[in-house]
Amino acid sequence: MYQPSRGAARRLRRCLRAYQARPQLPNLFLRSHDYNLYSSDVEFINEILNIRTKGRTWYILSLTLCRFLAWNYFAQLQLEVLRLSQHPEDWTLQARWRLVGLPTHLLFLRFYRRDKDELYRTYDAYSTFYLNSEGLIYRHRLDKLMPSHSPPMPVKKLLVGALGALGLVEPEAEASLHLCPKP
């Protein structure tokens, strides 16, 4: 097993403290990020967009592209860090985070609504940061970004069920809600 020098262990602790302080991740979409924590040959593996880059300049461009895409999809955007853990045995930092936002197309289609809470969408992601012996991040792997669906509205089911009982809704719509068991 790799045993780091004292200086490298000190830098690792400094890097872990910087990430544990957590001010950088939530502000990633609002402000420029501190790229001094990354090695010059950092590798970015983005499983969401199927992008692989190597080098700090390409990493900065890739994160800028991700920020650009997120800000063009969402009208309001917030990043929440759900869990941040350190694993000194394999020199990794793991972050579970969530994007919460109001998609722009839904804002335009439902502009008349006062309460837009049910229009918000959430996407969960998982990042793993691999640290080298100098305590700098040499690889960032971004995985599994999937939408978190909100539970269906019971009022809509009740309304469709009532319309189905009156015969005003097609049987396919009623069957898709599993309101009436088929004989």
C-alpha atoms as a printed R data frame, in Angstrom:
    type eleno elety resid chain resno       x      y       z
1   ATOM     1    CA   MET     A     1   0.000  0.000   0.000
2   ATOM     2    CA   TYR     A     2   1.175  3.494  -0.822
3   ATOM     3    CA   GLN     A     3   2.503  5.492   2.133
4   ATOM     4    CA   PRO     A     4   2.624  9.239   1.437
5   ATOM     5    CA   SER     A     5   5.365 11.496   2.700
6   ATOM     6    CA   ARG     A     6   4.600 13.864   5.580
7   ATOM     7    CA   GLY     A     7   4.309 16.831   3.238
8   ATOM     8    CA   ALA     A     8   1.897 14.945   0.978
9   ATOM     9    CA   ALA     A     9  -0.192 13.843   3.965
10  ATOM    10    CA   ARG     A    10  -0.346 17.459   5.142
11  ATOM    11    CA   ARG     A    11  -1.518 18.590   1.691
12  ATOM    12    CA   LEU     A    12  -4.124 15.818   1.651
13  ATOM    13    CA   ARG     A    13  -5.524 17.017   4.976
14  ATOM    14    CA   ARG     A    14  -5.593 20.606   3.656
15  ATOM    15    CA   CYS     A    15  -7.488 19.509   0.549
16  ATOM    16    CA   LEU     A    16  -9.949 17.440   2.603
17  ATOM    17    CA   ARG     A    17 -10.561 20.408   4.917
18  ATOM    18    CA   ALA     A    18 -11.165 22.678   1.933
19  ATOM    19    CA   TYR     A    19 -13.800 20.314   0.586
20  ATOM    20    CA   GLN     A    20 -15.323 19.671   3.995
21  ATOM    21    CA   ALA     A    21 -15.861 23.383   4.431
22  ATOM    22    CA   ARG     A    22 -18.293 22.978   1.495
23  ATOM    23    CA   PRO     A    23 -18.447 26.560   0.219
24  ATOM    24    CA   GLN     A    24 -17.191 25.647  -3.253
25  ATOM    25    CA   LEU     A    25 -19.624 22.972  -4.397
26  ATOM    26    CA   PRO     A    26 -22.901 24.808  -3.699
27  ATOM    27    CA   ASN     A    27 -21.573 27.908  -5.477
28  ATOM    28    CA   LEU     A    28 -20.260 26.004  -8.492
29  ATOM    29    CA   PHE     A    29 -23.073 27.267 -10.723
30  ATOM    30    CA   LEU     A    30 -22.945 30.821  -9.391
31  ATOM    31    CA   ARG     A    31 -19.251 31.733  -9.238
32  ATOM    32    CA   SER     A    32 -15.957 30.689 -10.693
33  ATOM    33    CA   HIS     A    33 -14.434 27.648  -9.040
34  ATOM    34    CA   ASP     A    34 -10.950 27.487  -7.434
35  ATOM    35    CA   TYR     A    35  -8.983 25.294  -9.833
36  ATOM    36    CA   ASN     A    36  -5.770 25.349  -7.772
37  ATOM    37    CA   LEU     A    37  -6.972 22.194  -5.998
38  ATOM    38    CA   TYR     A    38  -6.576 20.250  -9.267
39  ATOM    39    CA   SER     A    39  -3.405 18.881 -10.803
40  ATOM    40    CA   SER     A    40  -2.345 20.210 -14.191
41  ATOM    41    CA   ASP     A    41  -3.177 16.873 -15.841
42  ATOM    42    CA   VAL     A    42  -6.568 16.371 -14.170
43  ATOM    43    CA   GLU     A    43  -8.814 13.837 -15.871
44  ATOM    44    CA   PHE     A    44 -12.554 14.499 -16.051
45  ATOM    45    CA   ILE     A    45 -14.858 11.561 -16.681
46  ATOM    46    CA   ASN     A    46 -18.394 12.783 -17.193
47  ATOM    47    CA   GLU     A    47 -20.699  9.778 -17.548
48  ATOM    48    CA   ILE     A    48 -23.710 12.038 -18.057
49  ATOM    49    CA   LEU     A    49 -22.548 13.728 -21.253
50  ATOM    50    CA   ASN     A    50 -20.051 10.972 -22.162
51  ATOM    51    CA   ILE     A    51 -17.148 13.410 -22.056
52  ATOM    52    CA   ARG     A    52 -13.579 12.507 -21.125
53  ATOM    53    CA   THR     A    53 -10.977 15.232 -20.904
54  ATOM    54    CA   LYS     A    54  -7.415 15.458 -19.679
55  ATOM    55    CA   GLY     A    55  -5.733 18.646 -18.552
56  ATOM    56    CA   ARG     A    56  -6.793 21.552 -16.362
57  ATOM    57    CA   THR     A    57  -7.764 23.781 -19.303
58  ATOM    58    CA   TRP     A    58 -10.062 21.128 -20.768
59  ATOM    59    CA   TYR     A    59 -11.480 20.463 -17.300
60  ATOM    60    CA   ILE     A    60 -12.327 24.153 -16.891
61  ATOM    61    CA   LEU     A    61 -13.949 24.183 -20.346
62  ATOM    62    CA   SER     A    62 -15.941 21.023 -19.552
63  ATOM    63    CA   LEU     A    63 -17.260 22.432 -16.271
64  ATOM    64    CA   THR     A    64 -18.093 25.675 -18.054
65  ATOM    65    CA   LEU     A    65 -20.038 23.674 -20.648
66  ATOM    66    CA   CYS     A    66 -21.930 21.841 -17.872
67  ATOM    67    CA   ARG     A    67 -22.750 25.154 -16.187
68  ATOM    68    CA   PHE     A    68 -23.864 26.630 -19.517
69  ATOM    69    CA   LEU     A    69 -26.167 23.678 -20.247
70  ATOM    70    CA   ALA     A    70 -27.634 23.753 -16.753
71  ATOM    71    CA   TRP     A    71 -28.319 27.496 -16.854
72  ATOM    72    CA   ASN     A    72 -29.937 27.159 -20.284
73  ATOM    73    CA   TYR     A    73 -32.206 24.340 -19.143
74  ATOM    74    CA   PHE     A    74 -33.190 25.795 -15.770
75  ATOM    75    CA   ALA     A    75 -34.663 29.246 -15.096
76  ATOM    76    CA   GLN     A    76 -33.837 28.953 -11.399
77  ATOM    77    CA   LEU     A    77 -31.075 26.653 -10.263
78  ATOM    78    CA   GLN     A    78 -29.707 25.554  -6.904
79  ATOM    79    CA   LEU     A    79 -27.067 22.973  -6.068
80  ATOM    80    CA   GLU     A    80 -27.406 21.090  -2.783
81  ATOM    81    CA   VAL     A    81 -24.638 18.944  -1.309
82  ATOM    82    CA   LEU     A    82 -26.365 15.941   0.223
83  ATOM    83    CA   ARG     A    83 -23.321 14.105   1.539
84  ATOM    84    CA   LEU     A    84 -19.580 14.621   1.429
85  ATOM    85    CA   SER     A    85 -17.283 11.870   2.640
86  ATOM    86    CA   GLN     A    86 -13.541 11.288   2.651
87  ATOM    87    CA   HIS     A    87 -11.885  7.936   2.168
88  ATOM    88    CA   PRO     A    88  -8.199  8.152   3.125
89  ATOM    89    CA   GLU     A    89  -7.668  4.443   2.421
90  ATOM    90    CA   ASP     A    90  -8.004  5.026  -1.335
91  ATOM    91    CA   TRP     A    91  -7.438  8.818  -1.341
92  ATOM    92    CA   THR     A    92 -10.871  9.816  -2.579
93  ATOM    93    CA   LEU     A    93 -13.501 12.378  -1.767
94  ATOM    94    CA   GLN     A    94 -17.048 11.389  -2.611
95  ATOM    95    CA   ALA     A    95 -19.849 13.883  -2.954
96  ATOM    96    CA   ARG     A    96 -23.521 13.187  -3.463
97  ATOM    97    CA   TRP     A    97 -25.287 16.290  -4.691
98  ATOM    98    CA   ARG     A    98 -28.534 17.436  -6.213
99  ATOM    99    CA   LEU     A    99 -29.575 20.048  -8.752
100 ATOM   100    CA   VAL     A   100 -32.954 21.605  -8.032
101 ATOM   101    CA   GLY     A   101 -34.423 23.930 -10.580
102 ATOM   102    CA   LEU     A   102 -37.354 25.210 -12.538
103 ATOM   103    CA   PRO     A   103 -37.063 24.165 -16.196
104 ATOM   104    CA   THR     A   104 -37.351 27.133 -18.530
105 ATOM   105    CA   HIS     A   105 -39.837 25.455 -20.859
106 ATOM   106    CA   LEU     A   106 -42.198 24.714 -17.954
107 ATOM   107    CA   LEU     A   107 -41.901 28.304 -16.773
108 ATOM   108    CA   PHE     A   108 -42.936 29.552 -20.214
109 ATOM   109    CA   LEU     A   109 -45.747 27.007 -20.603
110 ATOM   110    CA   ARG     A   110 -47.143 27.550 -17.090
111 ATOM   111    CA   PHE     A   111 -46.364 31.243 -16.579
112 ATOM   112    CA   TYR     A   112 -49.899 31.893 -15.319
113 ATOM   113    CA   ARG     A   113 -49.477 29.738 -12.213
114 ATOM   114    CA   ARG     A   114 -48.758 31.493  -8.966
115 ATOM   115    CA   ASP     A   115 -47.598 28.382  -7.151
116 ATOM   116    CA   LYS     A   116 -44.820 26.862  -9.222
117 ATOM   117    CA   ASP     A   117 -43.567 24.442  -6.551
118 ATOM   118    CA   GLU     A   118 -44.757 21.341  -8.397
119 ATOM   119    CA   LEU     A   119 -42.931 22.433 -11.556
120 ATOM   120    CA   TYR     A   120 -39.478 22.142  -9.975
121 ATOM   121    CA   ARG     A   121 -37.331 19.181 -11.008
122 ATOM   122    CA   THR     A   122 -34.492 17.551  -9.112
123 ATOM   123    CA   TYR     A   123 -31.536 15.629 -10.493
124 ATOM   124    CA   ASP     A   124 -29.180 13.647  -8.268
125 ATOM   125    CA   ALA     A   125 -25.517 13.073  -9.072
126 ATOM   126    CA   TYR     A   126 -22.478 11.455  -7.543
127 ATOM   127    CA   SER     A   127 -18.929 12.792  -7.892
128 ATOM   128    CA   THR     A   128 -15.722 11.037  -6.908
129 ATOM   129    CA   PHE     A   129 -12.528 13.064  -6.628
130 ATOM   130    CA   TYR     A   130  -9.273 11.084  -6.682
131 ATOM   131    CA   LEU     A   131  -6.279 12.672  -4.945
132 ATOM   132    CA   ASN     A   132  -2.629 12.184  -5.839
133 ATOM   133    CA   SER     A   133   0.330 12.048  -3.451
134 ATOM   134    CA   GLU     A   134   0.595 15.854  -3.474
135 ATOM   135    CA   GLY     A   135  -2.987 16.208  -2.255
136 ATOM   136    CA   LEU     A   136  -4.246 17.561  -5.589
137 ATOM   137    CA   ILE     A   137  -7.199 16.154  -7.475
138 ATOM   138    CA   TYR     A   138  -6.020 14.197 -10.501
139 ATOM   139    CA   ARG     A   139  -9.373 12.664 -11.528
140 ATOM   140    CA   HIS     A   140 -13.000 13.738 -11.203
141 ATOM   141    CA   ARG     A   141 -15.630 11.164 -12.062
142 ATOM   142    CA   LEU     A   142 -19.241 12.282 -12.396
143 ATOM   143    CA   ASP     A   143 -21.873  9.522 -12.297
144 ATOM   144    CA   LYS     A   144 -25.586  8.773 -12.347
145 ATOM   145    CA   LEU     A   145 -27.554 11.887 -12.809
146 ATOM   146    CA   MET     A   146 -31.180 10.855 -12.834
147 ATOM   147    CA   PRO     A   147 -34.387 12.782 -12.346
148 ATOM   148    CA   SER     A   148 -36.179 12.360  -9.064
149 ATOM   149    CA   HIS     A   149 -39.853 12.152  -9.860
150 ATOM   150    CA   SER     A   150 -42.372 13.674  -7.558
151 ATOM   151    CA   PRO     A   151 -45.275 11.450  -6.493
152 ATOM   152    CA   PRO     A   152 -48.374 11.682  -8.684
153 ATOM   153    CA   MET     A   153 -50.988 14.130  -7.580
154 ATOM   154    CA   PRO     A   154 -53.942 12.329  -5.908
155 ATOM   155    CA   VAL     A   155 -56.338 15.069  -7.057
156 ATOM   156    CA   LYS     A   156 -55.635 14.272 -10.711
157 ATOM   157    CA   LYS     A   157 -56.252 10.569 -10.116
158 ATOM   158    CA   LEU     A   158 -59.487 11.347  -8.335
159 ATOM   159    CA   LEU     A   159 -60.609 13.662 -11.137
160 ATOM   160    CA   VAL     A   160 -59.797 11.123 -13.871
161 ATOM   161    CA   GLY     A   161 -61.525  8.403 -11.851
162 ATOM   162    CA   ALA     A   162 -64.645 10.539 -11.485
163 ATOM   163    CA   LEU     A   163 -64.641 11.383 -15.196
164 ATOM   164    CA   GLY     A   164 -64.114  7.698 -16.004
165 ATOM   165    CA   ALA     A   165 -67.102  6.745 -13.848
166 ATOM   166    CA   LEU     A   166 -69.209  9.258 -15.755
167 ATOM   167    CA   GLY     A   167 -67.934  7.855 -19.060
168 ATOM   168    CA   LEU     A   168 -66.241 11.094 -20.105
169 ATOM   169    CA   VAL     A   169 -62.700  9.656 -20.254
170 ATOM   170    CA   GLU     A   170 -61.464  6.976 -22.595
171 ATOM   171    CA   PRO     A   171 -60.898  3.575 -20.970
172 ATOM   172    CA   GLU     A   172 -57.153  3.658 -21.796
173 ATOM   173    CA   ALA     A   173 -56.614  6.727 -19.595
174 ATOM   174    CA   GLU     A   174 -58.543  5.138 -16.754
175 ATOM   175    CA   ALA     A   175 -56.706  1.825 -17.122
176 ATOM   176    CA   SER     A   176 -53.310  3.527 -17.097
177 ATOM   177    CA   LEU     A   177 -54.060  4.805 -13.594
178 ATOM   178    CA   HIS     A   178 -55.059  1.299 -12.396
179 ATOM   179    CA   LEU     A   179 -58.216  2.640 -10.800
180 ATOM   180    CA   CYS     A   180 -60.478 -0.226 -11.768
181 ATOM   181    CA   PRO     A   181 -59.172 -3.781 -11.848
182 ATOM   182    CA   LYS     A   182 -59.810 -5.603 -15.098
183 ATOM   183    CA   PRO     A   183 -62.162 -8.626 -14.836
